[in-house]
Amino acid sequence: MARIVEVATARMARPLHTPFVTALRRTEHVFSVVVRVTDADGRVGFGEAPQIWRVTGESQASIEACVLGPLAELLTGSDPLLAPAADLHRDLASAVVANGGARAATEIAVQDLLARAAGVPLARFLGGRAQPVGTDVTVAAQGAAWDPAGAAASTFDQVKIKVGLDPSDVGRVIEIHRTARMPVRVDANQAWDLATATAAVEAWLAAGVRLDFLEQPLPAWDLAGHAELRRRVPVPIVLDESVFTIHDLRRAIDAGSGDIVNIKLAKCGGLHAGLELADLAREAGLGVMVGSMMESELGLSAAAALASAVAPDQVHDLDAAWWSIDPAGDAGTPYRGGTFVIDDSPGLSHAVARVDAAGLTWNKSAPG
């Protein structure tokens, strides 16, 4: 392997076919930064970091500044083959405070480079399999319904409903469950208090709703409240915004706050951290699912690779790229029959080809 000679970034903006609305935010676009690393032999690797102000606090400008500044300074001149994944993760985390998306995209780009050099898909490089992983599809908050004739209904067989903005949420979940004729997942994105969450679950169960889980019903800091909700209702509680780091997960386990952890690369800071979180969760008897922010199929392909490595038989939360892909006219979409397809090409090259085809303008770090 040759040393890294260049780190580059490109901003990406994509319209969504449907507005994405949660209790935290509303967006009609994907805004992200693609990271590219190049070694002295001309090999490249790619990663993606989403702009999610209300979750990670990162913007396109801050991601670029972080990647082209301290992270590029750290990587340029280094040989990634000589540094174990744990060392790379540690060094990136030591270079900056927080900036999880920027660190994740940079680490993913290096791992993509290594997987390409080895001639294997990133999923296999991480210990997983290059085969489809199951995913749900999200129904946006505030009045959105399930269309039995729509693109989502024809593509997915698991639904996650966003709630927390509308007093009619309880009735809407009941109606979507009746229309979709499948178990449902519900995600409140921190919008509720303990009494509201308890009453909602009790109403759904009384109405016969088959509820797979309730995700992040209470504020991220309220670990005690989540633990009390677990005692009150017989429904698995998923922790998302409550768990960014391994330290967050340890505190949540000690508090008895959740049954499942939703691992997202932009929260935890990269693939190595995601693997660590999954290992600790399983040791504690918690379930694992892999999710994503609003990003393209490049970021989703990295998340799917992680999902393949840590829980290949689970249904994950990997629909984010579907929102910026024409669900009817895109023959190359990675979404097939309720799954995200992992291509057998080396690294993330298939996803990169789709993203780079749109034409990206690159900003480069100083040469090594």
C-alpha positions in Angstrom: 0.0 0.0 0.0 1.2 3.5 -0.7 1.0 6.6 1.4 -1.9 9.0 1.2 -1.1 12.0 -0.9 -4.3 13.9 -1.1 -7.6 14.4 0.7 -10.4 16.2 -1.2 -14.1 17.1 -0.5 -17.1 17.9 -2.7 -20.4 19.3 -1.6 -23.6 17.5 -2.7 -27.1 18.7 -2.8 -30.0 16.5 -4.0 -33.8 17.2 -4.0 -36.0 14.7 -2.3 -39.1 13.3 -4.1 -41.1 13.8 -0.9 -40.5 16.2 2.0 -38.9 14.4 4.9 -40.5 15.6 8.2 -39.7 14.5 11.7 -40.2 16.0 15.2 -36.7 17.5 14.9 -36.7 19.0 11.4 -38.1 19.2 7.9 -36.0 19.0 4.7 -36.6 18.7 1.0 -33.0 18.1 0.1 -29.9 16.0 0.9 -27.0 18.2 1.8 -23.8 16.4 2.4 -20.0 16.3 1.8 -18.3 13.6 -0.1 -14.7 12.9 1.0 -12.1 11.4 -1.3 -8.6 10.1 -0.3 -6.0 9.3 -2.9 -2.7 7.3 -2.4 0.6 7.6 -4.3 -0.4 4.8 -6.6 -3.6 6.6 -7.7 -6.0 4.4 -5.8 -9.0 6.2 -4.3 -11.5 5.8 -1.5 -14.7 7.7 -0.7 -17.0 8.5 2.2 -19.9 10.8 2.9 -20.9 13.1 5.8 -24.4 14.5 6.0 -25.3 18.0 7.1 -27.7 17.5 10.0 -27.9 20.6 12.1 -30.4 19.3 14.6 -28.7 16.0 15.3 -24.9 16.2 14.8 -24.6 20.0 14.6 -22.5 19.8 11.5 -22.8 21.8 8.3 -21.3 21.4 4.9 -18.9 24.2 5.7 -17.8 22.8 9.0 -17.4 19.3 7.6 -15.2 20.6 4.8 -13.1 22.7 7.2 -12.6 19.7 9.5 -11.7 17.3 6.7 -9.4 19.6 4.7 -7.8 20.9 7.9 -6.9 18.7 10.9 -8.0 15.4 9.4 -6.2 15.9 6.1 -3.1 17.0 8.0 -3.3 13.7 10.0 -3.7 11.5 7.0 -1.5 13.0 4.4 1.8 11.1 4.2 0.5 8.1 6.2 0.2 4.6 4.9 -3.2 3.2 5.9 -2.1 -0.4 5.6 0.3 0.1 8.5 -2.3 1.5 10.9 -5.0 -0.9 12.4 -8.5 0.3 12.2 -8.6 1.0 15.9 -5.5 3.3 15.6 -7.1 5.2 12.7 -10.3 5.7 14.7 -8.3 6.8 17.8 -6.1 9.2 15.8 -9.1 10.8 14.0 -10.9 11.2 17.3 -7.8 12.8 18.9 -7.5 15.3 16.0 -10.8 17.0 16.7 -13.5 17.2 19.3 -17.0 15.9 18.1 -17.4 16.3 14.3 -18.6 12.7 14.1 -19.8 13.0 10.5 -16.5 14.4 9.2 -14.5 11.8 11.1 -16.8 9.0 9.8 -16.6 10.1 6.2 -12.8 10.3 6.4 -12.5 6.9 8.0 -14.9 5.3 5.6 -12.9 6.8 2.7 -9.7 5.1 4.0 -11.5 1.8 4.6 -13.0 2.0 1.1 -9.5 2.5 -0.2 -8.2 -0.5 1.6 -11.1 -2.7 0.5 -10.6 -1.6 -3.1 -6.9 -2.5 -2.8 -7.9 -5.9 -1.4 -10.4 -6.4 -4.3 -13.4 -7.0 -2.0 -16.6 -5.2 -1.1 -16.5 -3.1 2.0 -19.1 -5.4 3.6 -16.8 -8.3 3.2 -13.8 -6.3 4.3 -15.6 -5.6 7.6 -16.5 -9.3 8.1 -19.9 -9.2 6.6 -21.4 -10.5 3.3 -22.0 -8.9 0.0 -25.7 -9.7 0.0 -28.9 -7.6 0.5 -29.8 -6.4 4.0 -33.4 -5.7 5.1 -34.6 -2.1 5.6 -37.8 -0.4 6.6 -39.2 2.7 4.9 -40.2 5.9 6.8 -43.5 7.6 6.8 -42.9 11.3 7.6 -44.5 13.1 10.5 -47.4 15.5 10.6 -50.3 14.0 8.7 -48.5 11.7 6.3 -50.3 8.5 5.5 -49.6 5.1 3.9 -50.5 4.9 0.2 -51.2 1.2 -0.6 -50.6 2.0 -4.3 -47.5 4.2 -3.8 -43.9 3.5 -4.5 -43.0 2.7 -0.9 -45.8 0.1 -0.6 -44.5 -1.7 -3.7 -40.9 -1.7 -2.6 -40.8 -2.2 1.2 -42.5 -4.6 3.6 -41.6 -2.8 6.9 -42.7 0.7 7.9 -41.4 3.2 10.4 -43.8 6.0 11.3 -42.5 9.4 12.5 -44.6 11.0 15.2 -44.3 13.9 17.7 -45.7 16.9 15.8 -49.5 16.2 15.7 -52.1 15.5 18.4 -53.6 13.0 16.0 -50.5 10.8 15.9 -52.1 8.0 17.9 -55.0 7.6 15.5 -52.7 8.0 12.5 -50.5 5.1 13.6 -53.6 3.0 14.0 -54.8 3.9 10.5 -51.4 3.2 8.9 -51.2 -0.1 10.6 -54.7 -1.0 9.3 -53.9 0.2 5.8 -50.3 -1.2 5.5 -51.3 -4.6 7.1 -47.9 -5.1 8.6 -46.2 -4.5 12.0 -45.1 -0.9 12.4 -42.2 0.9 14.1 -42.7 4.3 15.6 -40.1 7.0 16.1 -40.8 10.2 18.1 -37.4 11.7 17.8 -37.4 12.9 21.5 -40.7 14.8 21.1 -42.7 13.2 24.0 -42.7 13.1 27.8 -43.2 9.9 29.8 -47.0 10.4 30.2 -47.6 11.0 26.5 -45.4 8.0 25.4 -47.1 5.7 27.9 -50.6 6.7 26.9 -49.8 6.4 23.2 -48.4 2.8 23.5 -51.4 1.8 25.7 -53.8 3.1 23.0 -52.0 1.3 20.2 -51.9 -2.0 22.0 -55.6 -1.7 22.9 -56.4 -1.1 19.2 -54.5 -4.2 18.2 -51.5 -2.4 16.6 -48.6 -4.8 16.1 -45.8 -2.5 17.4 -42.2 -3.7 16.6 -40.7 -1.0 18.8 -40.9 2.6 19.9 -37.8 4.7 19.1 -36.4 7.6 21.1 -39.8 8.7 22.6 -38.2 11.0 25.2 -35.3 13.6 25.2 -31.9 12.1 24.6 -30.7 13.0 28.1 -33.7 11.3 29.9 -32.2 7.8 30.4 -34.2 7.4 33.7 -37.4 8.3 31.8 -36.7 5.7 29.2 -36.0 3.1 31.9 -39.3 3.9 33.5 -41.2 3.6 30.2 -39.6 0.2 29.7 -41.2 -0.8 33.1 -44.6 0.5 32.1 -45.1 -0.9 28.6 -44.3 -4.3 27.0 -42.8 -2.8 23.8 -39.0 -2.6 23.0 -37.5 0.8 23.3 -34.9 1.9 20.8 -32.3 4.5 21.7 -31.1 6.7 18.9 -30.2 10.2 19.8 -29.3 9.0 23.3 -26.3 7.0 22.0 -23.6 8.7 20.0 -20.5 7.2 21.7 -19.4 4.0 23.5 -19.6 6.1 26.7 -23.2 7.0 26.0 -24.1 3.3 25.5 -22.4 2.3 28.7 -24.5 4.9 30.6 -27.7 3.7 28.9 -26.9 0.1 29.7 -26.2 1.0 33.4 -29.5 2.9 33.5 -31.5 0.1 31.9 -32.8 2.6 29.3 -33.3 0.6 26.1 -33.7 -2.7 24.4 -32.2 -1.9 21.1 -29.5 0.7 19.9 -29.7 2.5 16.6 -26.1 2.9 15.4 -25.4 5.7 12.9 -22.0 6.3 11.4 -22.3 10.1 11.5 -23.2 10.0 15.2 -20.5 7.5 16.4 -17.7 8.7 14.2 -17.0 5.8 11.8 -17.1 2.1 11.1 -14.7 1.0 13.9 -16.9 2.8 16.5 -20.0 1.2 15.0 -18.5 -2.2 15.4 -17.5 -1.4 19.0 -21.0 -0.2 19.8 -22.6 -3.4 18.3 -20.2 -5.6 20.3 -21.0 -3.8 23.6 -24.7 -3.8 22.9 -24.8 -7.6 22.2 -22.7 -8.3 25.3 -25.3 -6.4 27.3 -28.2 -8.3 25.7 -29.4 -5.4 23.6 -30.5 -5.6 20.0 -28.7 -3.8 17.2 -30.0 -1.9 14.2 -28.1 0.3 11.8 -29.6 3.6 10.7 -28.5 6.6 8.7 -29.0 10.3 8.3 -30.4 12.0 5.2 -27.6 11.1 2.8 -27.0 9.5 -0.6 -26.5 5.9 -1.6 -22.8 6.4 -0.9 -23.3 6.9 2.8 -26.0 4.3 2.8 -23.7 1.7 1.2 -21.2 2.2 4.1 -24.1 1.8 6.6 -25.3 -1.3 4.8 -21.8 -2.7 5.0 -21.8 -2.2 8.7 -25.3 -3.7 9.0 -24.1 -6.8 7.1 -21.2 -7.2 9.5 -23.1 -6.8 12.8 -26.6 -8.0 12.2 -27.1 -9.3 8.6 -30.5 -10.9 9.4 -32.1 -7.9 11.0 -34.4 -5.3 9.3 -32.4 -2.1 9.6 -33.3 1.6 8.9 -31.5 2.3 5.6 -34.1 4.0 3.5 -32.6 7.5 3.5 -31.2 7.4 0.0 -34.5 6.2 -1.4 -35.9 9.7 -0.7 -33.6 11.2 -3.3 -33.9 8.4 -5.9 -36.7 8.2 -8.4 -38.5 5.2 -7.0 -40.1 4.4 -10.4 -37.6 5.4 -13.1 -34.2 4.5 -11.5 -33.2 1.0 -12.7 -30.0 1.1 -10.8 -31.5 1.9 -7.4 -30.0 -0.2 -4.6 -33.5 -0.8 -3.1 -35.1 -4.1 -4.0 -38.0 -5.8 -2.4 -37.6 -4.4 1.1 -33.8 -4.7 1.0 -30.7 -2.5 0.4 -28.6 -4.4 -2.2 -24.8 -4.5 -1.5 -22.9 -4.7 -4.8 -20.1 -7.2 -5.1 -17.7 -4.7 -6.6 -14.6 -3.7 -4.6 -15.1 -1.2 -1.8 -18.0 1.2 -2.4 -17.2 1.6 -6.1 -20.7 0.9 -7.4 -22.2 3.6 -5.1 -19.4 6.0 -5.9 -20.0 5.6 -9.6 -23.7 6.5 -9.1 -22.9 9.6 -7.0 -19.9 10.8 -9.1 -21.9 10.5 -12.3 -23.7 13.7 -11.4 -20.4 15.6 -11.5 -18.8 16.9 -8.3 -16.5 19.9 -7.8 -13.6 18.9 -5.7 -11.7 21.0 -3.1 -8.3 19.6 -2.4 -6.0 19.6 0.6 -2.3 20.5 0.2 -0.4 17.7 -1.5 1.6 15.3 0.7 
